Each structure stands twice: as C-alpha cells, then as structure tokens.
Amino acid sequence: MMTDSKSTLLKPLASIDGQAAFDEPWQAEALAIADTLVQNGMFSASAWSDALGAALSQAESSGAADDQGTYYQCVLSALEGLVAEHSEIDQQAMTGKREDWERAYLSTPHGQPVRLKTAPQD
C-alpha cells in the first residue's frame, strides 16, 4: 500500500486535469525507455528532442490528428529511429519484431498473457 506522500507524488502521473496521463501502458514504457537510453548515453537529450520534434512535425504535415494517440506514435517512431541509428539493431529487425508481437497479440485469447514464439535452439 502506498503512503500518502507517495500517493501525492505519483498523482500527476495518474491523471492530468482528470484525464489519464497514458491511454496504454506502452506509452509510459516508451518514454521510460527513451529516458533510460538518454541517461545511459546511447543518445543525447537534444537528439531525443530533435527526433521527437521531427516526428511530430511530420505527423502534423501529413494531417494526423493532434491528439494523444498521434503523440505517442511519434514517440515510438522517434525512439525506433534513434535506436536504429545508435545501435546494431536495424529498422528491419525492429519491424520484424513488431510484426512478431502483433501476430502473438492477435492470436492470444483475451485475458491471457501475450507470448512470443521463440526460435528453436540448435
């Protein structure tokens, strides 16, 4: 159980003006991953800001809705681009893994944990 002081500290994360701060857990996780990668030096805070700004500008110019869903899709796009640029993981590998997760999600019965099928070990 949270103490009152912890509950008060976390309240801004729970809601903003009565609205949930995050529609989905992955949205908070994406921001946490970006922060962790900045803190660990994979890329700078200014590189993160530039990448997110570019993704938001691209979404705006393509006519995407100015809403929370678009914002977090831009977060994901910027994060994926920076990871591909600053690591050995390329965009094609990330796309393949995303497709694996999507197939696993769509084939998982409601209420069950989503699990990726693992490749057989040699």
N, C-alpha and C positions, 0 to 999 in steps of 0.2 A: 504494500500500500504506500502511496506517495504521501510525503509530509506536505503540510500546507505551503511551505516555502518552495518545494519542488513543483508542486501543482501550479503555483503562481508563475514560476519561471518558465514553465512549458506552455502556459496558456496562449502566448502569441502563436505557437506552432499548431495549437489545436484549432484555432479559428481566427479569422480576420473579419471584423465587423459582422460577426455572427455567421460567417461562411467558413467552410472548411478550408484550411490552408492548402491542402492537397486533395485532389479527387481520387488519386490512386497511390498506393504505397510506393510504386516505382518512381513516382515523381520526386518524392523526398529522397529516395535512394540515389537517383541520378545526380541530384545536387550534392549529396554527401560524397559520392564518388568523385565528382569534379573537385570539390573542396579537398578531399584527401590527395588527389593527384597534384593539385597545386601545392599543398603543404609538403608533399614529398618530392617536389621539384621536377615532376615529369614535364610540366609546362608552367609558365608564369601566370599570375593573376591577370596581367594585362593581355596575354594571349587568350586566356579564357574569356575575358570581357570582349575582346575583338571578335572572337569566333561566335560568341552568342549574339553580339550585335549584328554581325553579318548575317547570321541565320534569321534573326528577327526582321532585318531589312528585306531579305529575300522573300520571306513569308508575306510581308506587307506588300511588296511589289507584285507578288503573284495573286494577290487578292484574298489571302487566307483571313479567316475571322480573327478579330482582335480579342481573343479570349484565353482562358487558362489552358485549354487543350492545345492550342497553337503554340503558346509559350513553352510548354513542356516538350512538345515535339521539336521545337527549336533547341531546347536544352539538350535533348538526346542527339540531335543532328550535330550540334557543335561539339559535344563530348566525343561522339564517334569519330568525327573528323580529326580532332586533336589526338586521340589515342592512335589512330592510324598514322598520323604524321610523326608522332613522337615515340613510337614503339615498333616492335617487329610484327605486330598484329595489323594485317591489312584490311581494307574495306571489304574485300571479297570474303575474307574469313568471318568478319563480323556479320555480313549479310547472311552467310550460310548458317551461322549460329542463331541468328534471329529467326530464320525460317525453321530451324530445328525446334526452337522454343514454341513458335506459333503452331506447328504441327502437333507438338506434345500437348499444348493447351487445348487445342480444338478436339483432341481425341481423349481428353481426360474427363471422366464423369464429374458432374457438379459435386462439389464438396470434398473431392479427393485431391491430394497433393499432385502437382504437376511434376513429372519426372522426365528427364531426357533419357532416351535410349543411349547406352554407351556402346562404343565400338568394341568388338571382341578383342581381347588381349591375345597377342601372339606368344 
